Amino acid sequence: FLETSVSNYGNIALSWAGTNKLSISLLVIFALTADVILPVPNGLTNTLAGMSLGWALSSVVIWIGLTLGATLAYILGRFAGRPVAKKLISKKEFEEVEASLKNLNVISLILSRPIPGFSELIAISAGLSKISYKVFLTVIGITNIGVALIFSAIGAAAIQNESVSLAYFGIAILPASLYLLYIKFYKN
């Protein structure tokens, strides 16, 4: 039932973007980086990038944006997270948060990357928990390759096949499914 609105939004975005691949690339990188502090829907951004830039270029652009966004989140967690948290929550709550950060690991970083909202929270948490930046960047960089390739492929295939359903899969269904799998994984 949302196919028409998704189609209209996609057409508007593609019309605005035109053929200026540099502008589109910079906009995608900015949106994915700003996602840490602004509510940017990654599934939509990534899928539209694949539709606008094609598979190869959008894979690189999405990877850059996701990696810069994760780095910004890590830096915010590492340098601003503790002072802000200490002002916002009680000492007991802060101690509970610190204890829960000990459960953060590489698997959490990997599994959270394609999940809207969680990827940013886990990256901030990685900074808070003082995971080595070298380890963080390595894991995030490698994992973001897979995320970028998948969403770019979905967007490129959607435009090539003129399939709004495929675009909707990349925009909403895949991120929601990954979120549910993440929750199921961590509840068990």
N, C-alpha and C positions, 0 to 999 in steps of 0.2 A: 504493500500500500504506500510505501514511501518512495517507490521507484521514480515517480514523476518529479518529486521535489529534489531527489538526489540528481536526477538527470538535469534538471534546470540549474542547480547549483554548479554542477560540473561544466555545463555549457557556458555559464556566466564566467566562471574562472578561466576556462580555456579561451573565451573571447577576449577577456581582459589581458590575458598573458600574451596572446598573439604568438609570434614566432621568436621573440627575444629570449633566447635560452639563457643568456647571462642574467637578465632581470629575474626570470623565473627561478634560476638556481640560487641567486642571492636571497630571494624572498623565502624559498624553502629552507635554506640554511638558517636564516634569521628566525623563522617560525619555529623550527625544531630546537634551536638554541633557547629561544625565549619561553619555550614550553615549561621550563622549570618554574617560572614566575607568572606566566599567563596561561589561561586555559585553551591551549591549542590542541585540537584533536589530531593526534599523530596518524591514526589510520587514514583519515581524510587527507591530510597533508602528504603523506607518503604515497597514497594511491594516486592522487592528482598529479604528483611529481612524475610518477611512472607514465601517466596518461599524457602529460605535457612535454616531457623531456625524452621519453623513450627509455627502454630498459637499461642500457649501458650508462648513459650520463646520469640518469636519476639515481642509479645505485650508488655512484660516487657522491653525488650531492646529498642524498639522504644519509649516507655514512658520515659525511663531514658534519652535517647538522646534528645527528644523534650523538656523535662523539663530543662535539662542542657543548651540547646541552648537558650531557652526563658530566663533563668536566666542570661546567659551571655549578651544577648541583653538588658535586663533590667539594668544590671550593667553598660554597656556601655552608655546607655541613661542617667542614673542617674548621673554618675560621669564624663563622657567625653563628653556627648552630648552638653551641654551648652557652654563650652569653645571652642569646635570645631565649633559649629554653629556660635558663635559670631565672629570667625575669617573668616568664609566663606561667610556669608551673611550680608547685611546691617542691621542697627539698626531697621529700619522700617520693613524689612522682618522678623527679629527675633521677633518683637512684634506681627506680624501677626501669626507667628508659635505658639507663646505662647498662643495667643487667641484661636487658633484652638485646642490646647491641652486640653482646658477646656471641649471640646465636647467628649473627650475620656471617655469611661465608661466600665463597666463589659461586656455589650453586645458586644462591639467592640472586647474585648479580646476573648470572646467565639467564635464569628463568624469568626474571622480571623485565628484561630488556624489551620484549615486544608488547608489554602490557601497559596501556595508558594509565598514568597516575602512579602505578607501582614502580615503574622504572625510575621516575624522578625521586620518589621517596626512598627507594633503596640506594640510589646514588648519593643522596643527602646523608642517609644513614651510614654509608661507607665512609664518608668524610668525618662524620661524628665519631665513628668507631676507630678512626685513624688507621684504617687499612692502608697499606703502602700504596702510594699513588702509582708507582710503577706496576704493581700487581693489578690495581684497579684499571688503569689505562689499557693494559694488555688484555684483560678479560673483556672489558667493554668494547675495545676496538675490534677484537675478533668476533664477538657476539653480534655487534652491530653490522658486520658484513652480511651475516645471514638474514637479519631483519631487513636490511636495505635491499638485498637481492629478492627476497620474497615479495615485499610490497611493490617494488619496481616492476617485477614480473606481472603481478596482478593488474596494476595500472596500465602497463603497456598492452597486456592481453585484452583488457577491457576496451581500450580505444581501438585496437586492431580489429577486434570482433564486434565492435559497436554494441557491447554488452553492458547495460546498466546493472544487471544482476551481478555480474562479476565485479564491477566497481563497488557495488554495495557490499559484496562479500569482503573486499579489502578495507572498506571504510568502517564497517560496523560489525559484521558477523565474525570475522577472524579475531579482531581485538577482544570482543566479548567472550568468544570461546576460549581464548588464551587466558583471559582473566579467570574464568570459571575453573580451568585446569590448574592454574596457580593456586587458587583458593583450596581446591580439592587436595592438591599436593601437600600444602602446608597444614591442612586440618588433620591429615592422617599421619 
